[in-house]
Amino acid sequence: MGDIVFNVAKGKVNEYHDRVNANDPANSALIIVLLKVTESDALLKDYDTLALLLAGSNTEADFTSYARKTITDATISDSVVDDGADVRDADIPDQTWTAAGGASNNSLVKLLICYDPDTTGGTDSTVIPLTAHDFVITTNGGDITAQVAAAGYFRAS
């Protein structure tokens, strides 16, 4: 297992990222979802929406204090073009879940970064999974932090 880009998002991750930063459309956001059960990466990357992914053999986290994270234009900037390295990187801030677990714990396996075109009226059937990252940790009531790599969560090269 490792980090993957969903087939539906290949060639589009930076575009979706930059659209959120530009607030275009209004109320668009990146959504962070944690999974406690997941299929193989080979099967996972074929899902086109979050609803289809969760209807498969994948289970979203449900530990005490769990909630999806929403990243808006207020907390990110455009993806960065690096002509010297011939890459374009998309980055988000590290994400922390406070008092994760305790009464109810999960053994987590994946962190998903998804694009939601309308956080006010959309549903999981309109949320597009962009990337999935190994996130192997067991909650115990303490804080957990998803530390994003210095180059970001996605690199186009």
SVG drawing of the C-alpha trace seen along z (x, -y; Angstrom):
<svg xmlns="http://www.w3.org/2000/svg" viewBox="-28 -33 44 38">
<polyline fill="none" stroke="black" stroke-width="0.4" points="0.0,0.0 1.1,-3.6 -0.1,-6.9 -2.3,-6.9 -4.1,-9.3 -7.7,-8.2 -8.2,-7.5 -11.1,-10.1 -8.7,-12.8 -5.6,-12.0 -4.5,-15.2 -6.9,-17.3 -5.7,-17.4 -3.9,-20.7 -7.0,-22.1 -9.4,-21.1 -6.9,-22.4 -6.6,-25.8 -10.4,-26.0 -10.9,-25.7 -8.2,-28.4 -10.1,-30.7 -13.4,-29.9 -14.7,-28.8 -17.3,-27.7 -18.3,-29.3 -18.5,-26.9 -16.1,-24.4 -13.6,-22.7 -11.2,-19.9 -12.5,-17.3 -10.3,-15.0 -11.8,-11.6 -10.2,-8.9 -10.7,-5.2 -10.4,-2.3 -11.0,0.4 -10.0,0.2 -9.6,2.3 -6.3,2.7 -4.9,-0.4 -5.5,1.3 -9.3,1.4 -9.5,-1.8 -8.3,-4.0 -11.1,-3.0 -13.9,-4.8 -15.3,-7.9 -17.1,-9.4 -16.9,-9.2 -20.4,-7.6 -19.3,-4.8 -16.1,-4.3 -18.0,-4.1 -20.6,-1.7 -17.7,0.7 -15.6,2.6 -14.3,-0.7 -15.3,-2.0 -15.0,-5.5 -13.6,-6.2 -16.0,-6.6 -13.8,-7.1 -14.8,-9.4 -14.5,-13.1 -14.1,-12.1 -15.3,-14.5 -14.3,-15.1 -12.0,-18.1 -13.0,-20.8 -10.2,-22.9 -11.3,-26.1 -9.7,-29.0 -9.0,-30.5 -6.4,-27.9 -4.6,-27.0 -2.9,-28.7 -2.5,-27.9 -0.4,-25.0 3.2,-26.0 5.0,-25.6 8.7,-24.8 10.4,-25.3 13.8,-24.3 12.5,-20.8 9.9,-20.6 7.1,-19.9 3.9,-21.5 3.0,-20.9 -0.3,-21.2 -0.1,-21.6 -2.5,-21.7 -1.8,-22.4 -1.2,-19.5 -4.6,-18.3 -5.2,-17.5 -8.0,-15.6 -8.2,-16.6 -8.9,-13.9 -9.2,-11.2 -10.8,-8.1 -10.8,-7.1 -14.3,-5.9 -14.4,-4.4 -11.1,-3.8 -10.2,-3.0 -7.1,-1.5 -6.8,-3.8 -5.3,-2.9 -5.9,-5.7 -6.4,-9.4 -8.3,-10.6 -8.2,-14.1 -11.4,-14.8 -12.9,-17.7 -16.4,-18.9 -17.8,-21.4 -20.5,-22.5 -20.2,-22.0 -23.6,-23.6 -25.7,-21.4 -23.5,-18.5 -23.6,-14.9 -21.0,-12.2 -22.2,-11.3 -20.8,-14.7 -17.5,-14.5 -14.6,-13.4 -11.7,-11.5 -8.4,-12.9 -5.6,-11.2 -5.3,-8.5 -2.4,-8.3 -1.3,-5.6 -2.2,-6.8 -1.6,-3.9 -2.4,-4.9 -4.6,-3.7 -6.6,-6.2 -6.4,-6.2 -7.9,-9.5 -4.9,-11.6 -4.5,-14.1 -3.6,-12.7 -2.0,-14.8 -1.8,-14.0 1.6,-15.6 1.7,-16.6 5.0,-16.2 7.1,-19.4 6.4,-19.2 2.7,-18.8 0.1,-16.1 0.3,-16.0 3.1,-16.5 2.6,-16.6 5.8,-15.9"/>
</svg>
